[in-house]
């Protein structure tokens, strides 16, 4: 079993390696892959020194799995080359997500759709993953008519350059700007590029990816995504209209019984999900459950997850783990 991590020197690449160690992912060979300028540098993993290799070298080694976290352009160019030598690619970029020929997978929801024929598998957008994970048990019970989502997203979603910008601003240091405005002590209603319809690409990702993952184009979804100066994870305010009525007690029970969900809903004791407490965790945290009294069958909820973990690295590793188990049972 040979596994490659493409983009191993980036934020998500580092998280993938941490998740490997924490979950004791099994492999015989590990290849750490990055751009040509990083090739030859060293990285320590589980006490062993690895040399960063190039894309060309990694393809020649024909790994069984390659987890990509190196941007859409890189994925479009290189994922097919890996697939051509028999590698199963799990890609963290947006390159393949809406392709009708590629699966978009959150293992707890739709891993059963995967087969040995799937050589390029898309990992959804981080903010989409945590939302659909929280909604899955509720959708199964009540059906969903409409979702209104507003996000409050960590600067880590933009990579190291964004973290550097925020920390420079906090420390009064001049530096490169990742965002068009200051981010520290600010909130930017602008994630990714604006589209002709007035929405950002991030907002449209959440809308389109949710429908694809759930396999349901009838769900009405609208989104507003906002970047805030936090680092622990992404937060989301959800207003969800169900097809059927619900009780808050049953909603609590459904969420508590769902693997990968942690209910934190005790406002009297100031217990609710926050980025600080979700940081470095693999679960999706849900709280602030309350009925929307302005219309029937509608629930308000607050959802938080570490965007580098379940929103990226952990979800990708879970896909590989699922496929490894499938191979063992063949």
TITORVEX-490771 format. One record per residue (C-alpha): x, y, z. Coordinates in pm, 1 decimal. Each point is the difference from the previous one (the first is absolute). Example, Ala and Ser with C-alpha at 12.3 -4.5 7.8 and 13.67 -1.06 7.14 Angstrom:
// residues 2
+----------+----------+----------+
!     east !    north !       up !
+----------+----------+----------+
!   1230.0 !   -450.0 !    780.0 !
!    137.0 !    344.0 !    -66.0 !
+----------+----------+----------+
***
This chain:
// residues 330
+----------+----------+----------+
!     east !    north !       up !
+----------+----------+----------+
!      0.0 !      0.0 !      0.0 !
!    161.8 !    319.4 !   -126.5 !
!   -147.6 !    342.9 !     81.4 !
!    105.3 !    341.4 !   -131.3 !
!    -84.9 !    336.0 !    154.7 !
!     11.2 !    266.0 !   -270.5 !
!     46.6 !    346.2 !    146.7 !
!    169.5 !   -144.4 !    306.7 !
!    165.8 !    329.8 !     96.1 !
!   -328.2 !    197.1 !     18.4 !
!   -244.3 !     52.8 !    287.5 !
!   -234.8 !   -280.3 !   -104.6 !
!    290.8 !   -229.4 !    -89.8 !
!    131.5 !     36.8 !    353.0 !
!   -343.8 !    -77.7 !    141.2 !
!    -25.6 !   -312.3 !   -217.5 !
!    320.0 !   -132.5 !    153.8 !
!   -129.2 !     74.9 !    349.7 !
!   -323.0 !   -184.3 !    -77.9 !
!    200.3 !   -294.3 !   -138.6 !
!    185.0 !    -23.8 !    328.9 !
!   -303.6 !     45.4 !    224.0 !
!   -211.0 !   -255.2 !   -189.6 !
!    292.9 !   -237.9 !    -53.5 !
!    -61.9 !    -17.6 !   -374.9 !
!    174.1 !   -306.7 !   -140.5 !
!    247.3 !     16.1 !   -289.1 !
!    327.2 !   -157.1 !   -107.3 !
!    139.0 !    302.7 !   -181.8 !
!    -73.0 !    370.2 !     46.6 !
!     95.2 !    255.9 !   -264.4 !
!     -3.0 !    370.4 !     87.0 !
!    -45.8 !    205.5 !   -313.7 !
!     23.2 !    373.5 !    -65.3 !
!    107.3 !    251.4 !   -262.9 !
!    342.1 !    -14.5 !   -163.6 !
!    128.7 !    281.5 !    225.1 !
!    -68.4 !   -212.4 !    309.3 !
!    140.7 !   -322.0 !   -144.7 !
!    296.4 !   -132.2 !    193.3 !
!    -97.7 !    163.5 !    328.1 !
!    -62.9 !   -221.7 !    301.8 !
!   -305.7 !    -59.4 !    216.5 !
!    -26.7 !   -213.6 !    313.6 !
!   -301.7 !   -228.4 !     42.5 !
!    -32.6 !   -244.6 !    291.4 !
!    370.0 !     31.8 !     70.8 !
!    107.1 !    -81.2 !   -354.8 !
!    155.9 !    246.2 !   -242.9 !
!   -161.8 !     25.6 !   -342.3 !
!    134.3 !    182.1 !   -304.0 !
!   -253.9 !    211.1 !   -190.2 !
!    -30.8 !   -125.2 !   -357.5 !
!   -136.3 !    150.8 !   -321.2 !
!   -323.9 !    -81.9 !   -176.6 !
!    185.2 !   -179.5 !   -278.5 !
!    178.9 !   -226.8 !    244.3 !
!   -318.7 !    -72.1 !    191.6 !
!   -186.0 !   -103.2 !   -315.8 !
!    284.9 !   -231.5 !    -94.0 !
!    -37.9 !   -173.8 !    338.1 !
!   -370.1 !    -73.1 !    -72.6 !
!   -139.2 !     28.2 !    354.8 !
!   -325.3 !   -175.2 !     83.5 !
!   -148.8 !    324.0 !    135.9 !
!     89.0 !    367.4 !    -34.2 !
!   -163.8 !    268.7 !    211.5 !
!     25.6 !    331.7 !   -182.3 !
!      1.4 !    335.2 !    175.0 !
!    187.4 !    217.6 !   -245.3 !
!   -259.8 !    214.3 !   -177.0 !
!   -238.1 !    -46.3 !   -289.5 !
!    245.9 !     64.6 !   -281.2 !
!    243.6 !   -256.6 !    134.3 !
!   -277.7 !   -253.0 !     39.3 !
!   -134.0 !     51.1 !   -351.3 !
!    348.3 !    -56.3 !   -141.1 !
!    124.6 !   -282.2 !    220.7 !
!   -293.3 !   -200.3 !    135.8 !
!    -65.6 !   -162.0 !   -342.8 !
!    368.7 !    -93.8 !    -24.2 !
!    -16.8 !   -177.0 !    335.0 !
!   -329.2 !   -164.8 !    -94.8 !
!    157.8 !   -124.7 !   -323.6 !
!    254.0 !   -206.9 !    197.4 !
!   -273.9 !   -149.2 !    219.5 !
!     11.7 !    241.5 !    293.6 !
!   -325.5 !     94.4 !    172.4 !
!      8.3 !    376.3 !     53.7 !
!   -195.1 !    175.2 !    275.5 !
!      5.2 !    368.0 !    -89.8 !
!    -55.5 !    289.0 !    241.2 !
!    -33.5 !    271.0 !   -266.2 !
!   -314.0 !    109.5 !   -182.8 !
!    130.3 !   -137.0 !   -331.7 !
!   -218.7 !   -311.7 !    -19.3 !
!   -282.2 !     67.9 !    244.6 !
!   -272.8 !     88.4 !   -244.8 !
!    115.5 !   -229.8 !   -279.1 !
!   -282.9 !   -242.1 !    -85.3 !
!    264.4 !   -269.6 !    -49.9 !
!    148.3 !     25.0 !    351.5 !
!   -141.3 !    -79.9 !    343.5 !
!    -19.6 !    265.1 !    273.0 !
!     36.0 !   -186.4 !    327.2 !
!    -66.4 !     49.7 !    369.7 !
!     52.9 !   -355.2 !    128.9 !
!   -277.4 !     10.9 !    262.5 !
!   -247.8 !     96.3 !   -271.1 !
!     86.7 !   -157.3 !   -333.8 !
!    316.2 !   -213.3 !     12.3 !
!   -209.3 !   -294.2 !   -120.4 !
!     -9.9 !    165.7 !   -343.9 !
!    371.6 !    -69.8 !    -48.2 !
!    132.7 !   -285.2 !   -208.5 !
!    338.3 !   -121.5 !   -121.5 !
!    -66.0 !    189.1 !   -323.6 !
!     22.4 !    336.7 !    176.9 !
!    358.2 !    115.3 !    -47.9 !
!    -54.1 !    371.0 !     71.9 !
!   -224.1 !     72.9 !    299.4 !
!    -90.1 !    351.9 !    105.3 !
!     11.9 !    121.4 !    360.1 !
!   -272.6 !    264.5 !     51.4 !
!     50.7 !    358.4 !    107.1 !
!     78.9 !     30.0 !    372.5 !
!   -309.1 !    203.7 !     85.5 !
!   -221.0 !   -239.0 !   -196.9 !
!    134.2 !   -308.0 !    180.8 !
!    -87.6 !    117.4 !    349.4 !
!   -344.0 !    120.9 !   -108.1 !
!   -107.4 !   -320.4 !   -174.0 !
!    144.8 !   -213.9 !    281.5 !
!   -218.7 !    182.9 !    252.2 !
!   -307.2 !     -7.8 !   -223.0 !
!     16.5 !   -363.0 !   -116.9 !
!   -187.5 !   -161.3 !    293.3 !
!   -260.5 !    277.3 !     -7.2 !
!    -48.0 !    -26.1 !   -374.9 !
!    -51.3 !   -375.0 !     30.2 !
!   -271.3 !     51.9 !    263.1 !
!   -183.9 !    311.7 !   -114.0 !
!    108.7 !     79.7 !   -356.3 !
!    138.5 !    345.7 !    -82.2 !
!   -180.8 !    267.2 !   -199.3 !
!    232.9 !    298.4 !     43.0 !
!    334.6 !     96.4 !    159.3 !
!    118.1 !    352.3 !     79.6 !
!    366.9 !     -8.6 !    105.6 !
!    233.3 !    277.0 !    113.2 !
!    360.2 !    -93.6 !     67.5 !
!    272.2 !    152.5 !    217.2 !
!    317.2 !   -153.4 !   -137.2 !
!    352.8 !    -27.4 !    136.9 !
!    293.1 !    162.2 !   -177.3 !
!    161.5 !   -345.3 !    -13.3 !
!   -240.5 !    -75.3 !   -284.3 !
!    209.3 !    234.8 !   -214.1 !
!    330.1 !   -164.7 !     89.4 !
!    321.9 !    113.2 !    161.8 !
!      8.4 !    336.6 !   -178.1 !
!   -328.0 !     99.9 !    166.5 !
!    118.7 !   -110.4 !    343.4 !
!    318.4 !    202.0 !    -53.1 !
!   -201.1 !    307.4 !    -98.9 !
!   -215.4 !    -17.6 !    312.8 !
!    292.7 !    -57.3 !    233.9 !
!    199.0 !    279.9 !   -163.8 !
!   -293.0 !    236.1 !     52.4 !
!    -31.9 !   -102.1 !    364.5 !
!    369.5 !     57.9 !     56.5 !
!     22.7 !    326.6 !   -194.1 !
!    225.2 !   -152.5 !   -266.2 !
!    -13.6 !    102.0 !   -366.2 !
!    -43.3 !   -297.6 !   -229.3 !
!   -164.9 !   -146.5 !   -306.8 !
!   -379.2 !     21.0 !    -25.0 !
!   -195.2 !   -318.7 !    -71.6 !
!   -333.7 !    182.1 !     19.5 !
!   -106.2 !    328.4 !   -164.5 !
!    -53.7 !    153.3 !    346.2 !
!    133.1 !    -32.2 !    351.4 !
!   -134.6 !   -317.6 !    164.7 !
!     92.5 !     49.3 !    366.8 !
!   -290.1 !    160.4 !    191.7 !
!   -203.1 !    -20.7 !   -320.1 !
!   -248.2 !   -219.7 !   -185.9 !
!     10.5 !    -41.2 !   -378.1 !
!   -322.3 !   -110.4 !   -176.1 !
!    220.4 !   -120.8 !   -282.5 !
!    135.1 !   -356.1 !    -31.2 !
!    135.6 !    -97.6 !   -342.1 !
!    -97.0 !    202.9 !   -308.9 !
!   -331.9 !    169.3 !    -69.7 !
!   -218.5 !   -151.3 !   -269.6 !
!   -232.6 !    172.9 !   -247.7 !
!   -299.4 !    -86.7 !    217.9 !
!    143.0 !    199.5 !    293.1 !
!     92.7 !   -306.4 !    204.4 !
!    358.3 !   -101.0 !     65.8 !
!    141.8 !   -324.4 !   -130.3 !
!     11.3 !   -129.6 !    360.2 !
!   -370.4 !     65.5 !     42.9 !
!    -82.6 !   -178.8 !   -324.3 !
!    220.6 !   -293.0 !    105.7 !
!   -211.9 !    -48.1 !    311.1 !
!   -320.6 !     14.4 !   -200.8 !
!    102.6 !   -233.1 !   -280.7 !
!    207.6 !   -245.8 !    201.6 !
!   -273.4 !    -51.8 !    259.3 !
!   -248.6 !    -97.7 !   -268.5 !
!    250.2 !   -239.5 !   -157.3 !
!     99.7 !   -168.3 !    328.0 !
!   -361.5 !    -47.0 !    105.8 !
!   -102.7 !    -95.5 !   -353.6 !
!   -290.6 !    243.0 !     24.6 !
!    -39.9 !    298.0 !   -232.9 !
!   -333.6 !     96.3 !    157.8 !
!    160.7 !    150.7 !    313.1 !
!     -4.7 !    380.2 !    -15.7 !
!    327.0 !    140.9 !    137.2 !
!    136.4 !    349.3 !     42.3 !
!    336.2 !     89.0 !    154.1 !
!    204.2 !    296.1 !    125.0 !
!    363.7 !    -76.1 !     83.4 !
!    211.3 !    227.5 !    218.0 !
!    369.2 !     -9.9 !     93.8 !
!     76.0 !     88.3 !    362.3 !
!    330.3 !     27.1 !    193.5 !
!     -9.0 !   -341.2 !    170.5 !
!    220.9 !   -305.5 !    -44.0 !
!   -172.7 !   -293.5 !    171.6 !
!   -266.4 !    -83.2 !   -253.2 !
!   -306.2 !    107.5 !   -195.7 !
!   -334.0 !     93.5 !    159.2 !
!   -339.1 !     -8.5 !   -170.5 !
!   -344.7 !    130.2 !     81.9 !
!   -260.5 !   -226.3 !   -158.8 !
!   -371.4 !     66.7 !    -45.7 !
!   -153.9 !   -322.8 !   -129.0 !
!   -357.5 !    -48.1 !   -116.7 !
!   -103.9 !   -365.4 !     11.7 !
!   -275.5 !   -174.7 !   -192.6 !
!   -144.9 !   -132.4 !    326.5 !
!    -33.7 !    143.5 !    347.9 !
!    248.7 !    -94.8 !    271.3 !
!     51.6 !     15.1 !    372.9 !
!    317.3 !    149.4 !    145.5 !
!     38.4 !   -304.7 !    223.5 !
!     -3.7 !   -234.1 !   -298.0 !
!    246.0 !    221.8 !   -188.3 !
!    233.9 !    -20.4 !    300.0 !
!    -28.4 !   -378.0 !      9.6 !
!     63.9 !    -36.7 !   -373.1 !
!    313.0 !    214.0 !     21.3 !
!    129.4 !   -168.8 !    316.9 !
!    -34.3 !   -341.8 !   -163.3 !
!    189.5 !     99.7 !   -316.1 !
!    365.5 !   -100.7 !    -26.8 !
!    229.8 !    296.8 !    -48.8 !
!   -244.0 !    251.3 !    151.4 !
!     43.3 !    150.5 !    347.0 !
!   -299.7 !    186.0 !    142.5 !
!     93.9 !    303.7 !    210.3 !
!   -330.3 !    164.4 !     79.0 !
!    -25.8 !    129.6 !    355.1 !
!    -24.2 !    379.9 !    -24.0 !
!    -85.3 !     31.7 !    370.5 !
!    353.7 !   -117.2 !     72.2 !
!    155.1 !    185.8 !   -294.8 !
!     54.1 !   -325.4 !   -190.1 !
!    -14.7 !     35.9 !   -376.8 !
!    240.8 !    -77.2 !   -286.9 !
!    293.7 !    234.1 !    -54.8 !
!    304.9 !     -7.1 !   -228.6 !
!    234.7 !     -5.7 !    300.0 !
!   -146.7 !   -324.1 !    132.0 !
!    -35.4 !   -160.0 !   -344.1 !
!    365.7 !     61.9 !    -82.9 !
!    194.4 !   -321.5 !    -79.1 !
!   -317.9 !   -207.5 !     40.0 !
!   -141.4 !   -228.4 !   -269.8 !
!   -364.8 !     28.8 !    103.9 !
!   -269.3 !    246.6 !   -104.7 !
!   -143.6 !    195.0 !    294.7 !
!   -366.2 !    106.0 !      7.8 !
!   -191.2 !    226.6 !    237.5 !
!   -235.7 !    299.2 !     44.6 !
!   -292.0 !   -222.3 !   -103.4 !
!   -324.4 !    199.1 !     -6.2 !
!   -320.1 !     14.1 !   -196.5 !
!    -45.8 !    283.2 !   -248.4 !
!   -339.3 !    135.6 !    104.8 !
!    -30.9 !    216.6 !   -311.3 !
!   -104.0 !   -294.6 !   -219.5 !
!    -99.2 !   -367.2 !     35.0 !
!    236.9 !   -299.5 !     14.6 !
!    312.9 !    214.5 !     26.1 !
!    303.9 !    -45.3 !    226.3 !
!    290.1 !    230.1 !     86.3 !
!    332.7 !   -164.0 !     81.5 !
!    368.9 !     92.0 !     38.5 !
!    266.0 !   -229.7 !   -150.5 !
!    377.9 !     17.0 !     55.0 !
!    286.2 !   -218.7 !   -123.9 !
!    373.6 !     27.4 !    -51.8 !
!     21.2 !     76.9 !   -371.7 !
!    346.2 !   -152.6 !    -34.2 !
!   -114.8 !   -324.6 !    162.5 !
!   -351.8 !   -124.8 !    -79.9 !
!    -23.7 !    279.0 !   -256.5 !
!    301.2 !   -133.5 !   -191.3 !
!    261.1 !   -241.7 !    137.2 !
!   -214.7 !   -229.3 !    212.6 !
!   -271.7 !    -37.7 !   -261.6 !
!    260.5 !    -91.4 !   -264.4 !
!    169.5 !   -250.7 !    230.3 !
!   -337.8 !   -154.2 !     85.5 !
!    -61.1 !    -55.4 !   -371.8 !
!    333.8 !   -181.3 !    -29.2 !
!    -78.6 !   -207.1 !    310.0 !
!   -335.7 !    -99.1 !   -146.7 !
!    160.9 !   -108.1 !   -325.7 !
!    273.7 !   -191.4 !    183.5 !
!   -269.4 !   -197.7 !    182.3 !
!   -174.9 !    -69.6 !   -329.2 !
!    325.5 !   -136.8 !   -141.5 !
!     46.4 !   -224.8 !    303.3 !
!   -343.9 !   -155.0 !    -50.1 !
!     47.6 !    -70.0 !   -371.0 !
+----------+----------+----------+
***
